[in-house]
Amino acid sequence: FFDTIRYGAFWGTDDQAVLRLATMSDLADRVRITEGTLPGPPTGGEPFDVIVHASRSEDLAVGVGDVIGLSDLAIDPDGPREGPAVRIVGFWEASNEDDPYWIFDPTELENRLFTDRATITEELAPERPDLLATAAWYTVLDAESLSAGDVDGILARSNEVTRTALTMLPGLVLQVDPNEGFVEFQERSESLRRRLNAFALPAIGLALLFVGLIVSLTTNERRAEFAVMRSRGASRAQLVGQVAVESLFVVAGSVVLGLLLGLGLAAAMGRTVTFLDLSGTESAVVELSDPVWRATLWATLISLVLLILPSWWASRDTVVTHAESTARATRRPWWQRSSLDLVVIAVVAALGFQFLRRSPDLSGDALDDPFLILFPALASLAAGLVLLRVLPPVFELLARGLRRTPSVVGLVATRRAARSPGGMYVPLLLLVVTVSLAIFTGSLAQTLDLQLYDERYQAHGADWAVIEPDSAKRPELQGIELPRELASMEEFEAIDGVDVATRVASIGARIDAGTRTVTCVPMPARAPCVLPRLTNSAKPN
């Protein structure tokens, strides 16, 4: 968009106006010619073709074909009527005033005489180096294909464009900067990513625990097969290679099904209104971005390791060692032998003690503290480890008590559980952690919902807000149809469900919306506000 200095426009003897010449790229595609034609390129002499906004056709008292003489007001505001002459070839109006193409409101361009770009750059600018009053470059970007993964690249390229432009044209000012929105998006998305990671870590731990359980059951079932094959001459490498080929097929199918299931779950989560409430009408836009593929690659590698590595240990067994190992569990699990579970329990207990003693930070969002999310998961893990420590002695006591009863099934079951508890360790730990996290997640969701209600009440102060404009006391409201005077406070309080009603003073405001300014006139203190009954968590402001 090029805008020239001010010109005095003269026609006839006394008619005059202050106008500017202007040109704008692709203007022909964004305007509708109500009369006449579009301006053509300069032909080497005057007058130059221009078009005028249709709203100025009457007050300028000009028509298509009229020639107007321009005077350079910046040089000689009271001098002779000298300057270029222009011919009006048409009148225009915006095809769509809401089109993002318009860098300025079309109604603000009424005093511009739009001409061909070559008229300004090739005919007028060489004779007047300071001809341009405004030179603006405005790029309309298409955000339809924009994704979250593109933000970093867009910011880097945008900064490079800005540096290059400032080098080419010193003094250039970036007035509309899309980077501000992108930077804000990065900050908010990073905060959301930290929260989701805190929520996801326990879920990832459960998933790994579940995969470990399945692999353990599968490996234990195949230990006898490995022992027989080893006795017939098969090497450990052959057995592990067989498992590796099987694992590749299993993981490949799981990746495809997992991606499809993940897309469906993510789309369903986009319709979430609150905890387990999928009644929303809009779905989230889900795409397979680079972080998704990286996570898929890591999941694939971890799954392959979890599937193949246990088979290497299981392939050591022969028929004799396999029979010995299945007869009786001679050793406890390694994490109990090394007292690692006791260390974890002690650490969690110490963290819990510090967590309960510290004062809450009310200055920010509580969910920005990852420890608030991770500690319940660690506590549930510690509770599960404690349970696994005490279960074998408990089963041993039960077995002793069942010796004097005729319950053979109960005696055999408790003795087997006391002798070989390894088979139930992982299922029990998985069950304890899953149930604990489910209870915590449901409680947290209800807490967040209640907090949201309290925040809205705190922000608005009431369930209802009724405005009573008084046109009799405000001249600027004359001629505007307003509702009748509303009821008294006693009548409001008589409504079923209303506890108390009070009038709240209104305050004037000035709103700057782009190039327009709206002044809100303060009304008298006549607006009744219906207050809710405060909850225990509501804080006075």
C-alpha positions as CSV (number, residue, x, y, z in Angstrom):
1,F,0.0,0.0,0.0
2,F,1.5,3.3,-1.1
3,D,0.0,6.6,0.1
4,T,1.3,10.0,-1.1
5,I,1.5,13.4,0.5
6,R,-1.6,15.5,0.7
7,Y,-2.9,17.2,-2.4
8,G,-5.4,20.0,-2.8
9,A,-7.9,19.0,-5.3
10,F,-9.5,21.9,-7.3
11,W,-12.2,21.9,-10.0
12,G,-14.4,24.7,-11.1
13,T,-13.8,28.0,-9.3
14,D,-14.5,27.4,-5.6
15,D,-14.8,23.6,-5.2
16,Q,-11.8,22.1,-3.4
17,A,-10.9,19.1,-1.1
18,V,-7.8,17.6,0.4
19,L,-7.1,14.2,-1.1
20,R,-4.2,11.7,-1.4
21,L,-3.1,9.5,-4.3
22,A,-2.8,5.8,-3.4
23,T,-2.2,2.4,-4.9
24,M,-2.8,-1.0,-3.5
25,S,-1.8,-4.4,-4.8
26,D,-4.6,-6.6,-6.2
27,L,-7.1,-3.9,-5.6
28,A,-9.1,-4.9,-8.7
29,D,-9.9,-8.3,-7.2
30,R,-11.2,-6.8,-3.9
31,V,-13.4,-3.9,-5.1
32,R,-16.6,-3.6,-7.0
33,I,-16.8,-0.8,-9.6
34,T,-20.2,0.8,-9.2
35,E,-19.7,3.2,-12.1
36,G,-17.0,3.5,-14.8
37,T,-13.8,1.3,-15.1
38,L,-10.6,0.6,-13.3
39,P,-7.7,3.0,-13.7
40,G,-5.2,2.2,-16.5
41,P,-1.4,2.6,-16.6
42,P,0.0,6.0,-17.4
43,T,0.3,6.9,-21.1
44,G,3.1,9.3,-20.8
45,G,1.2,12.4,-20.1
46,E,-1.5,13.9,-17.9
47,P,-4.2,13.5,-16.7
48,F,-3.7,10.2,-14.8
49,D,-6.6,7.8,-14.3
50,V,-8.0,7.5,-10.7
51,I,-11.0,6.0,-9.0
52,V,-12.9,7.5,-6.1
53,H,-14.8,5.8,-3.3
54,A,-18.5,5.7,-4.1
55,S,-19.4,7.5,-0.9
56,R,-17.6,10.6,-2.1
57,S,-19.4,10.9,-5.4
58,E,-22.1,13.2,-4.1
59,D,-20.2,15.5,-1.7
60,L,-17.4,16.0,-4.3
61,A,-20.0,16.7,-7.0
62,V,-17.9,15.0,-9.6
63,G,-18.6,12.2,-12.1
64,V,-16.9,9.8,-14.4
65,G,-14.8,11.7,-16.9
66,D,-14.2,14.8,-14.8
67,V,-10.7,16.2,-14.6
68,I,-9.3,17.5,-11.3
69,G,-6.2,19.6,-10.8
70,L,-4.0,18.8,-7.8
71,S,-1.9,21.2,-5.8
72,D,1.1,20.2,-3.7
73,L,0.0,21.4,-0.2
74,A,3.3,20.2,1.4
75,I,5.3,22.8,-0.6
76,D,3.0,25.7,-1.1
77,P,-0.3,25.5,0.8
78,D,-1.4,28.9,-0.4
79,G,0.3,29.0,-3.8
80,P,-0.9,28.6,-7.4
81,R,-2.9,25.7,-8.5
82,E,-0.1,23.7,-9.9
83,G,0.5,19.9,-9.9
84,P,-0.6,16.8,-11.8
85,A,-4.1,16.5,-13.2
86,V,-6.2,13.4,-12.7
87,R,-9.2,12.0,-14.5
88,I,-12.0,10.2,-12.6
89,V,-12.6,7.0,-14.5
90,G,-14.8,5.2,-11.9
91,F,-16.2,4.8,-8.4
92,W,-15.5,1.8,-6.2
93,E,-16.6,0.1,-3.0
94,A,-15.2,-2.9,-1.2
95,S,-16.6,-6.3,-2.3
96,N,-16.2,-7.6,1.3
97,E,-15.2,-5.2,4.1
98,D,-14.4,-8.1,6.4
99,D,-11.8,-9.5,3.9
100,P,-8.4,-9.7,5.7
101,Y,-6.9,-8.1,2.6
102,W,-7.9,-4.7,3.9
103,I,-4.9,-3.4,5.8
104,F,-7.0,-0.3,6.7
105,D,-10.8,-0.1,7.1
106,P,-12.2,0.7,3.6
107,T,-14.2,3.6,5.0
108,E,-10.9,5.3,5.9
109,L,-9.8,5.2,2.3
110,E,-12.6,7.6,1.2
111,N,-10.1,10.5,0.7
112,R,-7.8,8.4,-1.5
113,L,-7.7,8.6,-5.2
114,F,-6.6,5.1,-6.2
115,T,-4.5,5.0,-9.3
116,D,-2.2,2.6,-11.1
117,R,1.0,1.8,-9.3
118,A,3.2,2.9,-12.2
119,T,1.6,6.4,-11.9
120,I,3.2,6.9,-8.5
121,T,6.4,4.9,-8.9
122,E,7.4,5.9,-12.5
123,E,5.7,9.2,-13.2
124,L,5.4,11.2,-9.9
125,A,8.0,9.7,-7.5
126,P,11.1,10.5,-9.7
127,E,10.1,14.2,-9.7
128,R,9.4,14.2,-5.9
129,P,11.7,11.9,-3.8
130,D,9.6,12.4,-0.7
131,L,6.3,11.8,-2.4
132,L,5.3,8.8,-0.3
133,A,3.7,9.6,3.0
134,T,3.1,5.9,3.8
135,A,4.6,2.7,2.4
136,A,3.2,-0.4,4.0
137,W,3.7,-4.1,3.1
138,Y,1.0,-6.4,4.4
139,T,1.0,-10.1,3.8
140,V,-2.2,-12.2,4.2
141,L,-1.2,-15.7,5.3
142,D,-3.2,-18.8,5.0
143,A,-3.5,-20.6,8.3
144,E,-5.5,-23.6,7.1
145,S,-2.5,-25.9,6.9
146,L,-0.7,-24.5,9.9
147,S,0.1,-26.9,12.7
148,A,1.7,-26.7,16.1
149,G,4.9,-28.2,14.7
150,D,5.3,-25.3,12.3
151,V,5.6,-22.6,14.9
152,D,9.3,-22.9,15.6
153,G,10.1,-22.7,11.9
154,I,7.7,-19.8,11.3
155,L,9.3,-17.8,14.2
156,A,12.8,-18.3,12.9
157,R,11.9,-17.4,9.3
158,S,9.8,-14.4,10.4
159,N,12.7,-13.0,12.5
160,E,15.0,-13.5,9.5
161,V,12.6,-11.6,7.3
162,T,12.5,-8.8,9.8
163,R,16.3,-8.5,10.0
164,T,16.6,-8.5,6.3
165,A,13.9,-5.9,5.8
166,L,15.6,-3.6,8.4
167,T,18.9,-4.0,6.6
168,M,17.4,-3.1,3.3
169,L,15.2,-0.2,4.5
170,P,16.5,1.3,7.9
171,G,13.7,2.8,9.9
172,L,11.1,0.3,8.9
173,V,8.6,-0.4,11.7
174,L,6.8,-3.8,12.1
175,Q,3.3,-2.7,13.1
176,V,1.5,-6.0,12.9
177,D,3.6,-8.8,14.3
178,P,2.2,-12.3,14.1
179,N,5.2,-13.5,16.2
180,E,3.5,-12.2,19.4
181,G,0.7,-14.7,19.0
182,F,3.1,-17.5,18.2
183,V,5.3,-16.7,21.2
184,E,2.3,-16.7,23.5
185,F,1.2,-20.0,21.9
186,Q,4.7,-21.5,22.6
187,E,4.6,-20.4,26.2
188,R,1.1,-21.8,26.8
189,S,1.8,-25.0,24.9
190,E,5.0,-25.5,26.9
191,S,3.0,-25.1,30.1
192,L,0.4,-27.6,28.8
193,R,3.1,-30.0,27.7
194,R,4.7,-30.0,31.2
195,R,1.3,-30.8,32.7
196,L,0.5,-33.5,30.2
197,N,4.0,-35.0,30.8
198,A,3.3,-35.1,34.5
199,F,0.0,-36.8,33.9
200,A,1.5,-39.1,31.3
201,L,4.4,-40.4,33.3
202,P,2.3,-42.6,35.6
203,A,0.3,-43.8,32.6
204,I,3.5,-44.7,30.8
205,G,4.8,-46.5,33.9
206,L,1.6,-48.5,34.0
207,A,1.9,-49.3,30.3
208,L,5.4,-50.5,30.8
209,L,4.4,-52.6,33.8
210,F,1.5,-54.1,31.8
211,V,3.8,-54.9,28.9
212,G,6.3,-56.4,31.3
213,L,3.5,-58.6,32.8
214,I,2.5,-59.9,29.4
215,V,6.1,-60.6,28.4
216,S,6.7,-62.3,31.7
217,L,3.7,-64.6,31.3
218,T,4.6,-65.3,27.7
219,T,8.2,-66.0,28.5
220,N,7.4,-68.3,31.4
221,E,5.0,-70.3,29.2
222,R,7.8,-70.8,26.6
223,R,10.6,-71.7,29.0
224,A,9.7,-75.4,28.7
225,E,9.7,-75.1,24.9
226,F,13.1,-73.4,25.0
227,A,14.5,-76.1,27.4
228,V,13.3,-78.9,25.1
229,M,14.8,-77.2,22.0
230,R,18.1,-76.6,23.8
231,S,18.2,-80.3,24.7
232,R,17.8,-81.1,21.0
233,G,20.7,-78.9,19.9
234,A,19.3,-75.5,19.3
235,S,21.6,-72.6,20.3
236,R,20.6,-69.6,22.3
237,A,21.1,-67.3,19.3
238,Q,18.6,-69.4,17.2
239,L,16.0,-69.2,19.9
240,V,16.5,-65.4,20.4
241,G,16.4,-64.9,16.6
242,Q,13.1,-66.8,16.4
243,V,11.6,-64.5,19.1
244,A,13.0,-61.4,17.4
245,V,11.2,-62.2,14.1
246,E,8.0,-62.9,16.0
247,S,8.4,-59.6,17.9
248,L,8.9,-57.6,14.7
249,F,5.6,-58.8,13.4
250,V,3.8,-58.2,16.7
251,V,5.3,-54.7,17.1
252,A,4.6,-53.7,13.5
253,G,0.9,-54.6,13.8
254,S,0.7,-52.9,17.2
255,V,2.1,-49.7,15.8
256,V,-0.6,-49.5,13.1
257,L,-3.4,-50.4,15.5
258,G,-1.9,-48.1,18.2
259,L,-1.8,-45.0,15.9
260,L,-5.4,-45.6,14.7
261,L,-6.6,-46.0,18.3
262,G,-4.6,-43.0,19.4
263,L,-6.1,-40.8,16.7
264,G,-9.6,-41.9,17.8
265,L,-9.0,-41.4,21.4
266,A,-7.4,-37.9,20.8
267,A,-10.5,-36.9,18.7
268,A,-12.8,-38.1,21.5
269,M,-10.8,-36.2,24.1
270,G,-11.3,-33.1,22.0
271,R,-15.1,-33.4,22.8
272,T,-14.4,-33.6,26.5
273,V,-16.5,-31.2,28.6
274,T,-15.3,-32.4,31.9
275,F,-14.1,-35.7,33.4
276,L,-15.4,-38.6,31.4
277,D,-18.1,-36.3,29.8
278,L,-17.7,-36.4,26.0
279,S,-20.8,-34.5,25.2
280,G,-19.0,-31.7,23.4
281,T,-19.8,-31.0,19.8
282,E,-16.4,-29.9,18.5
283,S,-13.5,-32.4,18.0
284,A,-9.9,-31.5,18.3
285,V,-7.8,-31.3,15.1
286,V,-5.5,-34.4,15.4
287,E,-2.5,-34.9,13.2
288,L,0.6,-37.2,13.2
289,S,3.3,-34.6,13.9
290,D,7.0,-35.1,14.4
291,P,6.7,-35.6,18.2
292,V,4.2,-38.4,17.6
293,W,6.6,-40.2,15.2
294,R,9.4,-39.8,17.7
295,A,7.3,-41.2,20.5
296,T,6.2,-44.1,18.2
297,L,9.9,-44.9,17.4
298,W,10.8,-44.9,21.1
299,A,7.8,-47.1,21.9
300,T,8.8,-49.5,19.1
301,L,12.4,-49.8,20.4
302,I,11.3,-50.2,24.0
303,S,8.7,-52.9,23.0
304,L,11.3,-54.8,21.0
305,V,13.8,-54.8,23.9
306,L,11.1,-55.9,26.4
307,L,10.0,-58.7,24.1
308,I,13.5,-60.0,23.1
309,L,15.6,-59.5,26.2
310,P,13.6,-61.8,28.5
311,S,13.9,-64.6,25.9
312,W,17.7,-64.4,26.1
313,W,17.6,-65.1,29.8
314,A,14.9,-67.8,29.4
315,S,17.0,-69.6,26.7
316,R,19.7,-70.4,29.3
317,D,17.5,-73.2,30.8
318,T,17.9,-76.8,30.1
319,V,15.3,-79.5,30.9
320,V,16.9,-80.1,34.3
321,T,17.3,-76.4,35.4
322,H,13.8,-75.6,34.2
323,A,12.4,-78.4,36.3
324,E,14.3,-77.2,39.3
325,S,13.2,-73.6,38.9
326,T,9.5,-74.5,38.6
327,A,9.5,-76.8,41.6
328,R,10.1,-74.0,44.2
329,A,11.0,-70.4,44.2
330,T,14.3,-70.4,46.0
331,R,15.0,-66.6,45.9
332,R,13.0,-63.5,46.2
333,P,12.9,-61.0,43.4
334,W,16.1,-59.0,42.9
335,W,14.4,-55.7,43.9
336,Q,13.5,-57.3,47.3
337,R,16.9,-58.9,47.7
338,S,18.6,-55.6,47.2
339,S,16.1,-53.8,49.4
340,L,15.3,-51.4,46.5
341,D,11.6,-51.4,47.4
342,L,12.4,-50.3,51.0
343,V,14.5,-47.5,49.6
344,V,11.7,-46.4,47.3
345,I,9.2,-46.6,50.2
346,A,11.5,-44.5,52.5
347,V,12.1,-41.9,49.8
348,V,8.3,-41.6,49.1
349,A,7.6,-41.3,52.8
350,A,10.2,-38.5,53.1
351,L,8.8,-36.6,50.1
352,G,5.3,-37.0,51.4
353,F,6.3,-35.6,54.8
354,Q,7.9,-32.5,53.1
355,F,4.9,-32.2,50.8
356,L,2.4,-32.0,53.7
357,R,4.6,-29.6,55.6
358,R,5.2,-27.0,52.9
359,S,2.9,-24.0,52.5
360,P,0.8,-23.9,49.3
361,D,1.8,-21.5,46.6
362,L,-1.3,-19.5,45.7
363,S,0.5,-17.1,43.3
364,G,0.3,-19.4,40.2
365,D,-1.5,-22.4,38.8
366,A,-1.2,-25.4,41.1
367,L,-1.0,-27.7,38.1
368,D,2.3,-26.1,37.0
369,D,3.9,-28.0,39.9
370,P,4.6,-31.5,38.5
371,F,5.2,-32.9,42.0
372,L,1.5,-32.4,42.7
373,I,0.7,-34.9,40.0
374,L,3.7,-37.3,40.4
375,F,3.5,-37.7,44.2
376,P,0.2,-39.6,44.2
377,A,1.6,-42.0,41.6
378,L,4.8,-42.5,43.7
379,A,2.6,-43.0,46.8
380,S,0.5,-45.6,45.1
381,L,3.7,-47.4,44.0
382,A,5.0,-47.4,47.5
383,A,1.8,-48.7,48.8
384,G,2.0,-51.6,46.3
385,L,5.6,-52.4,47.3
386,V,4.6,-52.5,50.9
387,L,1.7,-54.9,50.0
388,L,4.1,-57.2,48.1
389,R,6.5,-57.3,51.1
390,V,3.8,-58.4,53.6
391,L,1.8,-60.7,51.3
392,P,4.1,-63.8,51.5
393,P,4.2,-63.9,55.4
394,V,0.4,-63.3,55.4
395,F,-0.1,-66.3,53.0
396,E,2.2,-68.4,55.2
397,L,0.1,-67.6,58.3
398,L,-3.1,-68.4,56.4
399,A,-1.6,-71.7,55.3
400,R,-0.8,-72.6,58.8
401,G,-4.3,-71.7,59.9
402,L,-5.8,-73.9,57.2
403,R,-3.9,-77.0,58.2
404,R,-6.5,-77.7,60.9
405,T,-9.4,-77.3,58.4
406,P,-10.7,-79.7,55.8
407,S,-10.2,-77.0,53.1
408,V,-7.7,-78.7,50.8
409,V,-8.1,-76.2,48.0
410,G,-7.5,-73.2,50.3
411,L,-4.4,-74.9,51.9
412,V,-2.9,-75.7,48.5
413,A,-3.5,-72.2,47.1
414,T,-2.1,-70.4,50.1
415,R,1.0,-72.6,50.3
416,R,1.7,-72.0,46.6
417,A,1.2,-68.3,47.0
418,A,3.6,-68.3,50.0
419,R,6.2,-70.4,48.2
420,S,6.1,-68.8,44.8
421,P,4.7,-65.3,45.1
422,G,6.6,-64.0,42.0
423,G,3.7,-64.8,39.6
424,M,1.3,-62.4,41.4
425,Y,3.7,-59.6,42.1
426,V,3.3,-57.7,38.9
427,P,-0.6,-58.2,38.6
428,L,-1.0,-57.0,42.2
429,L,1.2,-54.0,41.7
430,L,-0.5,-53.1,38.5
431,L,-3.9,-53.4,40.2
432,V,-2.9,-51.3,43.2
433,V,-1.4,-48.5,41.1
434,T,-4.2,-48.4,38.6
435,V,-7.0,-48.2,41.2
436,S,-5.1,-45.6,43.1
437,L,-4.5,-43.4,40.1
438,A,-8.1,-43.8,39.0
439,I,-9.3,-42.6,42.4
440,F,-6.9,-39.7,42.4
441,T,-7.7,-38.6,38.8
442,G,-11.5,-38.6,39.5
443,S,-10.9,-36.6,42.7
444,L,-8.6,-34.1,40.9
445,A,-11.2,-33.7,38.1
446,Q,-13.9,-32.9,40.5
447,T,-11.7,-30.5,42.4
448,L,-10.8,-28.6,39.1
449,D,-14.5,-28.4,38.2
450,L,-15.4,-26.9,41.6
451,Q,-12.5,-24.5,41.4
452,L,-13.7,-23.4,37.9
453,Y,-17.1,-22.7,39.3
454,D,-15.6,-20.7,42.2
455,E,-13.4,-18.7,39.8
456,R,-16.4,-17.8,37.6
457,Y,-18.4,-16.7,40.7
458,Q,-15.4,-14.7,42.0
459,A,-15.0,-13.0,38.6
460,H,-18.7,-12.2,38.0
461,G,-19.9,-11.9,41.5
462,A,-23.4,-13.3,40.8
463,D,-25.5,-15.8,38.9
464,W,-27.4,-13.1,37.2
465,A,-26.6,-9.5,36.1
466,V,-29.5,-7.3,35.0
467,I,-28.8,-3.9,33.4
468,E,-31.3,-1.0,33.8
469,P,-30.4,1.8,31.3
470,D,-32.2,5.0,32.1
471,S,-32.8,7.0,28.9
472,A,-34.4,9.9,30.7
473,K,-31.2,10.8,32.5
474,R,-28.9,10.2,29.5
475,P,-29.3,12.4,26.5
476,E,-27.0,10.2,24.4
477,L,-29.6,7.4,24.8
478,Q,-32.5,9.4,23.5
479,G,-34.2,7.7,20.6
480,I,-33.0,4.3,21.6
481,E,-35.7,1.8,22.6
482,L,-34.9,0.6,26.1
483,P,-36.6,-1.8,28.4
484,R,-38.9,-0.6,31.1
485,E,-37.7,0.1,34.6
486,L,-37.0,-3.2,36.3
487,A,-38.3,-4.4,39.6
488,S,-37.2,-3.5,43.1
489,M,-34.6,-5.5,45.0
490,E,-37.4,-7.1,47.1
491,E,-39.0,-8.4,44.0
492,F,-35.7,-9.9,42.8
493,E,-35.2,-11.6,46.2
494,A,-38.7,-13.1,46.0
495,I,-37.6,-15.2,43.0
496,D,-37.2,-18.8,43.9
497,G,-33.5,-19.6,44.3
498,V,-32.3,-16.1,44.8
499,D,-30.7,-15.5,48.2
500,V,-29.9,-11.8,48.0
501,A,-29.9,-9.0,45.4
502,T,-28.0,-5.7,45.4
503,R,-27.3,-2.8,43.1
504,V,-23.8,-2.4,41.7
505,A,-22.4,0.9,40.4
506,S,-21.3,1.0,36.8
507,I,-18.0,2.5,35.6
508,G,-17.3,4.2,32.3
509,A,-14.8,2.7,29.8
510,R,-13.0,3.6,26.6
511,I,-12.5,0.8,24.2
512,D,-10.0,1.1,21.4
513,A,-10.9,-1.4,18.7
514,G,-8.4,-1.1,15.9
515,T,-9.0,2.2,14.3
516,R,-12.3,2.9,16.0
517,T,-12.8,4.2,19.6
518,V,-16.0,3.4,21.5
519,T,-16.8,5.3,24.7
520,C,-19.0,3.5,27.2
521,V,-21.0,6.1,29.3
522,P,-21.2,5.2,33.0
523,M,-24.8,4.5,34.1
524,P,-26.2,5.3,37.5
525,A,-26.0,2.7,40.2
526,R,-29.2,1.0,39.1
527,A,-28.0,-2.4,37.9
528,P,-29.2,-5.2,40.2
529,C,-26.7,-8.0,40.8
530,V,-28.0,-11.4,42.1
531,L,-25.4,-12.9,44.3
532,P,-24.9,-16.7,44.8
533,R,-24.5,-18.3,48.2
534,L,-20.7,-18.4,48.7
535,T,-19.1,-21.8,49.0
536,N,-16.4,-22.8,51.5
537,S,-13.6,-22.4,48.9
538,A,-14.7,-18.9,47.7
539,K,-12.2,-16.3,48.6
540,P,-13.2,-12.6,49.2
541,N,-11.7,-10.2,46.8
